[in-house]
Amino acid sequence: MSETIKKILVTGASGTIGTRLMEKLLERGYQAVGVDWRPNQWSKTINGLTIIGDLRDKAVLQKLPNDFDLVIHLAANARVYNLVVDPSMARDNFETLFNVLEFARQNKIKRFMFSSSRETYGNTEQIKYSEGDVRLRNCESPYTASKIAGEAMVYGYQRCYGIDFVVFRFSNVYGMYDGSDRAIPLFIGLAKENKPITIFGKDKLLDFTYIDDCVAGIMVAITNFATAKNDTYNLGAGQGLTIIEVAEIIKEALKSQSQIIIQENRAGEVVKFIADITKAQQKLGYQPKTFIKDGLAKSIAWYQQNPLK
């Protein structure tokens, strides 16, 4: 455990990353408190440590303990196309972040971590992106805008109020504890039932990050916060695979007869992305250990044991 970081608030503690992060924090002896607008369906222990409330409501934050050493802000509306359909969900992301930063400022909490996204890079001629490659003109969607604006606000609070930060740009995190309609749990569910799998974009190639690698990156940044602070890091696998290849691997593993249907890319979505993880490797000691084929096998095994309702 870090000598100076002992008590941590995790927003979005009932989500995929939040649940696994809470598990790892507790294993390492941190005092972890969660907040989410829905109960944790995966863990009674974590649910018992999670305060249920909507972070858009400032009154919820006023009910929280105020003696945290670090806030890790994961809470967000994170499905890109959903925010294309309903852009008010992007406003929710920004409002939630603002309220949590204000909570930190008012309670003199001087360490903050923010979950951003590889969506901030947009669509360009590049495939592999390092942290300095974000450009406002490449903003593809309201979701992307909420993350770029969020990063800017985090930087602004450091300049004005001395709240040191770490920004993570996550990339297609998958594995356990995901009951959403993200590609991998969706494909696994459809393949098990031999139902058609629809893919938006025949050339879409992305960097898929196994949940334990993602959480390991956060954990090492907590341990090395003094070195990591006031910078932004890609947390990915550093490798890419097409969505079609992902679907084919899942089909083969489940001996599925699902038909793969290819449609056009949807508005707002990044088409090709591989994370350059050099900075995270050099400054944090981050090193992904589970790459896509092994990660998919682990994910399939987990969903077999934990069928989605």
C-alpha positions in Angstrom: 0.0 0.0 0.0 1.1 3.5 -0.7 2.4 5.2 2.5 0.4 8.3 2.0 -2.7 7.0 0.2 -4.9 4.9 2.5 -8.6 5.9 2.0 -9.9 6.0 -1.6 -13.3 7.0 -3.1 -14.2 5.2 -6.3 -17.1 6.7 -8.3 -18.8 4.2 -10.6 -18.0 1.4 -8.2 -20.7 -0.9 -9.5 -19.4 -0.8 -13.1 -17.0 -3.2 -14.8 -13.7 -1.4 -13.9 -15.1 -0.1 -10.6 -16.0 -3.6 -9.3 -12.7 -5.1 -10.2 -10.8 -2.1 -8.9 -12.6 -2.2 -5.6 -11.7 -5.9 -5.2 -8.0 -5.2 -5.8 -8.0 -2.2 -3.5 -9.5 -4.3 -0.7 -7.0 -7.1 -1.4 -4.2 -4.6 -1.0 -5.5 -3.2 2.3 -6.8 0.1 1.2 -9.9 1.5 2.8 -12.2 1.8 -0.3 -15.6 3.5 -0.5 -17.7 3.3 -3.6 -20.5 5.5 -4.9 -22.8 4.6 -7.8 -26.4 5.2 -8.8 -27.1 1.5 -8.9 -26.3 -1.4 -6.5 -23.4 -3.7 -7.3 -24.9 -6.9 -8.7 -21.6 -8.8 -8.6 -20.3 -8.5 -5.0 -22.2 -8.3 -1.7 -19.0 -7.0 -0.1 -18.5 -4.2 -2.5 -22.2 -3.4 -2.5 -22.0 -3.0 1.3 -19.2 -0.4 0.8 -21.0 1.5 -2.0 -23.2 4.5 -1.3 -26.1 4.6 -3.8 -26.7 8.0 -5.3 -26.8 10.1 -8.4 -23.6 12.3 -8.6 -25.4 14.8 -10.7 -27.1 15.7 -7.4 -24.6 17.8 -5.2 -26.6 16.7 -2.1 -25.4 13.1 -2.7 -21.7 14.3 -2.4 -22.5 16.2 0.8 -23.5 12.9 2.4 -20.1 11.2 1.6 -17.2 11.0 4.0 -14.7 13.8 3.3 -11.4 12.4 4.5 -10.3 10.6 1.4 -6.6 10.6 0.3 -7.6 10.0 -3.4 -10.7 10.1 -5.6 -10.8 7.8 -8.6 -13.6 9.1 -10.9 -14.8 6.3 -13.1 -18.5 7.1 -13.2 -19.8 8.0 -16.7 -22.2 7.3 -19.5 -19.7 5.3 -21.5 -21.5 3.8 -24.5 -20.4 6.1 -27.4 -23.4 5.5 -29.7 -25.9 6.0 -26.9 -24.6 9.5 -26.5 -24.9 10.1 -30.2 -28.6 9.2 -29.9 -29.0 11.2 -26.6 -26.3 13.9 -26.3 -27.8 15.0 -22.9 -25.9 11.9 -21.5 -22.6 13.7 -22.4 -23.8 16.7 -20.4 -24.3 14.3 -17.5 -20.7 13.2 -17.8 -19.4 16.7 -17.5 -21.8 17.7 -14.7 -20.8 14.6 -12.7 -17.1 15.3 -13.1 -17.6 18.9 -12.1 -19.5 17.9 -9.0 -16.8 15.4 -7.9 -14.0 17.8 -8.6 -15.8 20.4 -6.4 -16.2 17.8 -3.7 -12.4 17.2 -3.8 -11.7 21.0 -3.8 -14.0 21.8 -1.0 -12.7 19.0 1.2 -9.0 19.7 0.3 -8.5 16.3 -1.3 -5.3 16.7 -3.3 -5.2 13.6 -5.4 -7.6 12.8 -8.3 -7.7 10.1 -11.0 -10.0 10.5 -14.1 -11.1 7.9 -16.6 -10.8 9.2 -20.1 -11.0 7.3 -23.3 -9.2 6.4 -26.5 -12.1 8.0 -28.3 -10.4 11.3 -27.6 -8.0 10.6 -30.6 -10.8 10.5 -33.2 -10.4 9.2 -36.7 -7.2 10.2 -38.6 -4.8 8.5 -41.0 -3.0 7.1 -37.9 -3.6 3.7 -36.3 -1.3 3.9 -33.3 -1.6 6.9 -31.0 0.5 8.4 -28.2 -0.8 10.8 -25.6 0.1 14.0 -27.5 -2.0 13.1 -30.5 -5.4 14.4 -29.3 -6.7 17.3 -31.5 -10.0 19.1 -30.9 -10.8 19.1 -34.6 -10.9 15.2 -34.5 -13.6 15.1 -31.9 -16.1 12.5 -33.2 -19.0 12.6 -30.8 -20.7 14.1 -27.7 -19.1 11.3 -25.7 -15.6 12.3 -27.0 -16.3 15.9 -26.2 -17.3 15.0 -22.6 -13.9 13.3 -22.2 -11.8 16.0 -23.8 -13.6 18.6 -21.8 -13.2 16.5 -18.7 -9.5 16.2 -19.2 -9.3 20.0 -19.6 -11.3 20.5 -16.4 -9.0 18.2 -14.4 -5.9 20.1 -15.7 -7.6 23.4 -14.8 -8.3 22.3 -11.2 -4.6 21.3 -10.8 -3.5 24.7 -12.0 -6.0 26.7 -9.9 -6.5 24.6 -6.8 -3.4 22.3 -6.6 -5.3 19.0 -7.0 -2.8 16.6 -8.5 -4.2 14.2 -11.0 -3.6 11.2 -13.2 -5.7 10.9 -16.4 -6.1 7.4 -17.9 -7.3 6.9 -21.5 -8.9 3.4 -21.5 -9.4 1.3 -24.6 -12.1 -1.3 -24.9 -11.9 -2.8 -21.5 -13.4 -6.3 -21.4 -13.6 -9.3 -19.2 -15.6 -10.0 -16.0 -18.3 -7.9 -14.5 -19.7 -6.5 -17.7 -23.4 -6.9 -18.2 -23.7 -4.2 -20.9 -24.2 -4.5 -24.6 -20.5 -3.8 -25.3 -19.1 -5.8 -28.2 -17.5 -8.7 -26.3 -20.3 -9.6 -23.8 -22.8 -9.0 -26.5 -21.0 -11.3 -29.0 -20.6 -14.0 -26.4 -24.3 -13.9 -25.5 -25.4 -14.0 -29.2 -22.9 -16.7 -30.1 -24.0 -19.0 -27.3 -27.5 -18.8 -28.7 -26.4 -19.1 -32.4 -28.0 -15.7 -33.1 -26.7 -13.3 -35.8 -23.8 -11.0 -34.7 -23.9 -7.5 -36.3 -20.6 -5.7 -36.7 -20.6 -2.0 -37.5 -17.6 -1.4 -39.8 -15.8 -4.2 -41.7 -12.4 -2.6 -41.2 -12.8 -1.6 -37.6 -9.6 -2.4 -35.7 -9.3 -1.7 -32.0 -7.0 -2.2 -28.9 -8.8 -4.5 -26.5 -7.7 -4.3 -22.8 -8.3 -7.1 -20.4 -9.9 -5.9 -17.2 -7.0 -7.1 -14.9 -4.4 -5.2 -17.0 -6.5 -2.1 -16.9 -6.9 -2.3 -13.1 -3.2 -3.2 -12.7 -2.4 0.1 -14.5 -4.6 2.0 -12.0 -3.1 0.2 -9.0 0.5 0.9 -10.1 -0.4 4.6 -10.6 -1.7 4.7 -7.0 1.5 3.2 -5.7 3.6 5.5 -7.8 1.4 8.6 -7.6 4.2 11.0 -6.9 5.9 10.0 -10.1 2.8 9.5 -12.2 1.0 12.7 -11.2 -0.1 15.5 -13.5 0.1 13.5 -16.7 -2.0 11.4 -19.0 -1.5 7.8 -19.9 -2.8 5.3 -22.4 -3.8 2.0 -20.8 -4.2 -0.5 -23.5 -2.8 -3.8 -24.7 -0.6 -2.1 -27.4 -2.0 -4.5 -30.0 -5.0 -4.3 -32.3 -7.5 -6.8 -33.7 -10.4 -6.3 -36.0 -13.9 -6.6 -34.6 -14.6 -9.4 -37.2 -11.6 -11.3 -35.9 -12.9 -11.0 -32.3 -16.3 -12.3 -33.4 -14.7 -15.2 -35.2 -12.6 -16.2 -32.2 -15.7 -16.1 -30.0 -17.7 -18.2 -32.5 -14.9 -20.8 -32.7 -14.5 -21.0 -29.0 -18.3 -21.6 -28.5 -18.7 -23.7 -31.6 -21.4 -21.3 -32.6 -23.3 -21.2 -35.9 -24.0 -17.4 -35.6 -24.0 -15.5 -38.9 -21.8 -12.4 -38.9 -23.6 -9.4 -40.5 -21.5 -6.4 -41.6 -23.0 -3.0 -41.6 -21.6 0.5 -42.0 -19.7 2.3 -39.3 -22.0 4.2 -37.0 -21.7 7.9 -36.4 -19.3 9.0 -33.7 -17.2 5.9 -33.4 -13.5 5.6 -33.8 -12.6 3.1 -36.6 -8.9 2.3 -36.0 -7.0 2.6 -32.8 -3.9 1.0 -31.2 -2.5 2.5 -28.0 1.1 3.5 -27.7 1.7 2.5 -24.1 5.3 3.6 -24.0 4.7 6.4 -21.5 2.7 4.1 -19.1 5.4 1.5 -19.3 8.3 3.9 -18.7 6.7 6.1 -16.0 4.3 3.7 -14.2 5.9 0.3 -14.9 2.7 -0.7 -16.6 2.9 -4.0 -18.5 -0.2 -5.7 -19.9 -0.1 -9.5 -19.4 -3.3 -10.8 -21.0 -3.7 -10.3 -24.8 -6.9 -10.7 -26.8 -7.0 -14.5 -27.5 -6.2 -15.5 -23.9 -8.4 -12.7 -22.6 -11.4 -13.8 -24.7 -10.9 -17.4 -23.4 -11.0 -16.1 -19.8 -14.0 -13.9 -20.6 -16.0 -16.8 -22.2 -15.2 -19.0 -19.2 -16.3 -16.3 -16.8 -19.6 -15.7 -18.6 -20.2 -19.5 -18.7 -20.0 -19.5 -14.9 -21.9 -16.1 -14.5 -24.6 -16.0 -17.2 -26.1 -12.6 -17.7 -29.8 -12.3 -16.7 
